[in-house]
């Protein structure tokens, strides 16, 4: 029953902690997140047979809050894409209450939208990455899937906060606020970036516009907002992401752990053959591309970094004008499980990857943008480190929509 969802199920007794916001909650973590004594292969031959020697920080904090860990959900190779991923199915199917998974280019939010559940990517720097088998260090983020918004809030409160073992977290850590610290009853505004809708079909656009009408019906002012160079998001993510991935994967050499090619005549042949056998075709192409930018076309990488800085600055300025930026989380035609080239992956995740470039918090709401192709998910993007406000806005939207029928 679980073979397509879980790659490991824990048969040991559950949590002994009797108090905490997550007591009674069943949690699963993607196979990219370390749990001591569990296989942590991250969907990759490069880590075949690897067993984690300690818990990731998020796992420690889940347990401290009383959650019971059920098992590891299946993962695409090093979390790059959604091929074979099981987190969304685990939550939608009721096998667990919450699931943690990596979000490098929008995988968690796309999985949530496809499964019809909530998906939340916190601000970069809110949640420790220690123990995460990451691919793109400046964009990877541990994200949360759940059927209830309240569970998203409780898990986020439990796992967020400073960690000396993760140098990417800001020092000092952002102040810890209650998720209920929301917008109160003040008027709210939502912005729509016109460029993000250019690839939508007429059916998808109509579904999204219906969702916007519902937001306006509950008093949220919706307006179009300009975003210069928005079309550069996929290129910037692709260049910077591939360079970081190429560097990150250098440690998968078959020497200390993971897959080692058999029958090699010397250490150099062992190294080359192990690397050749360790990665699938899409990831290999991504790594070769990153190596090219890193060693042959470094000026392209530098330019991408400069453009990224401009995009981050512009995103922050937008949140001085509107409370949230809204968009669909996926297209009806997106088949994340069949994307098997770098180009197809970037096309499939074009609506979600901007938040990974800028590090902003994003919440995907189910059931608000629906069409013949299923639930497209409504993305709400907040200001950096405005996670509590974003969750509060989402709660208010859901409450008022429910009140209006």
Secondary structure, DSSP 8 states (H G I E B T S, - for coil): --TTTEEEE--S-------STTTT-EEEEETTB--TTSB--TT-GGGTT-B-SS--HHHHHHHHTT-EEEEEE--SGGG-S-TT--HHHHHHTTS-SEEEEEESSSHHHHHHHHHTSEEEE--TTSB--TTB--S-TTT-EEEEEESSHHHHHHHHHHHBS--TT-TTS-SS------TT---TTS-EEEEEEGGGGTT--HHHHHHHHHHHHHHHHTTEEEEEE--TTGGGHHHHHHHHHHHHHHHHGGG-SSSSSS---TT-SSHHHHHHHHHHHHS-HHHHHHHHHHHHHHHT-HHHHHHHHHHHHHHHHHHHHHTTT-SEEEEESS-TT--GGG--SHHHHHHHTTTTTHHHHHT--EEEETTSSEETTEE--EEEE--TT-HHHHHHHHHHHHHHHHHH-
